């Protein structure tokens, strides 16, 4: 029996991210600046120097947090009440 379930593609939030891009015209190498270890890296694919630029990429979360927890913490939270937590006196 064949069960066809079409999954709705998940759209992850994106942001403009600082990257290093290869200066060689026929190379499409790039890397996120946040994950490079050098101040002026060379391309891992062709060995050419790289220049700073920006690219719209999906947001990466820390490995210690899962995506759902990070999304919950980024949403606005209700303000905490000014009074005591326990109303019984």
BELKARA-V16405 format. One record per run of one state. SS is the DSSP state (H for helix, E for strand, C for the rest). FROM is the first residue (numbers start at 1). TO is the last residue. If there is no record, write none. Layout:
BEGIN
ss=SS from=FROM to=TO
ss=SS from=FROM to=TO
END
This chain:
BEGIN
ss=C from=1 to=13
ss=E from=14 to=22
ss=C from=23 to=29
ss=E from=30 to=32
ss=H from=33 to=35
ss=C from=36 to=41
ss=E from=42 to=42
ss=C from=43 to=48
ss=E from=49 to=58
ss=C from=59 to=66
ss=H from=67 to=74
ss=C from=75 to=89
END
